[in-house]
Amino acid sequence: MFFSRHHTRVTAIRYNSGGNSNGDPPLPIPNREVKPVHAYDTAIPSGKVGSRQLQKPSEQALEAFLFFCTFVLMKTREKEIYRVTLAGGIGNILLLAFKFVAGILGHSSAMIADAIHSLSDFITDIVVLVFVNISSKPQDESHDYGHGKYETVASFLIGLALGGAALGIIVSGADKLYGWTCGKEIVAPGMLALWAALVSIVVKEVLYRYTAYKGRKLESQAVVANAWHHRSDALSSIAAAAGIAGAIFLGEKWTVLDPVASIIVGIMLVFVAVRILRQSIGELTDESLQENTEKEILDIINSVPGVCQPHNLRTRRLGSRISIECHIRMDGDISLSQAHDRTSDIEHRLKEKFGSETHVTLHMEPKKKDA
């Protein structure tokens, strides 16, 4: 049965002490109705009084439909993240196979480095899928603030994977470059490697734009970080394409451009990894929100009549949502009910601005007499 969380009327029942001659269990008998606290309420359908059939089939079907709609709405964000990540994962695994084949058959170290980057992309897709599933769980006894920071952990792991792949690419390219300076010949890459790089640029840029748009819309740091992984792969493919094209069309003397391009790709990835790691570490260590965001919070609190002097503001991110804690002052002579109404108004305005799942904690203090 589907119940409205805040707007229900509860009907108390008592049981007949006896059954009937057929040995059937006693039937519930309506006793009294307990009025709800809230002004707006929806009565629970009771069907026929004294009947075993408490609901009609049409009522059961309607409530089942409403329950299904509620379930779908509750899971929309999680499903959207899965859909975006799976799309990227499919693109990554196809490019991964294509690049490795093209790099090996085309004798291109830059393309093999690009393939390793795509492999790290695919691994981070799996990380996002696993950790977003955990972060979507509601709060429980061991996690009073929910599981949102698991999404930040996913971003941190993405940054580590990207940084590791970048260092591996730089070391491999530097080794080949050192061999070239010692007189070791570098085989010119083939056209297959160049075509693979060009295809990768187009596919990865499309995946970046789609994933970044969805990540900002869903307010998911992990998805946005994954989008930058796509963009860095597109940029690395540009560098790889330039190096491969130079090695092919400029002659044997310029085959060194292939490992040089792979080193440039690796350096670009290091910068992206550092940016992702810095942001995720800041959230894991409860770094405050940006100054302009905190100013906006204080302006919202001061906009409520009868509330003044907000202080001791503390903010942080909890995955895709934020936490706000603040002390406020009011007239010490007003009733507790009036004070509660004002804090509820503040909470409503903050959640309207920053999202319904925003964690808000307000501490009330009496206004100083000289204020």
Secondary structure, 3 states (H helix, E strand, C coil): CCCCCCCEEEEEEEECCCCCCCCCCCCEEEEEEECCCCCCCEECCCCCCCCCCCCCHHHHHHHHHHHHHHHHHHCHHHHHHHHHHHHHHHHHHHHHHHHHHHHHHCCCHHHHHHHHHHHHHHHHHHHHHHHHHHHCCCCECCECCCCCHHHHHHHHHHHHHHHHHHHHHHHHHHHHHHHHHCCCCCCCCCHHHHHHHHHHHHHHHHHHHHHHHHHHHHCCHHHHHHHHHHHHHHHHHHHHHHHHHHHHHCCHHHCCHHHHHHHHHHHHHHHHHHHHHHHHHHHHCCCCCCHHHHHHHHHHHHCCCCCEEEEEEEEEEECCEEEEEEEEEECCCCCHHHHHHHHHHHHHHHHHHHCCCCEEEEEEEECCCCC
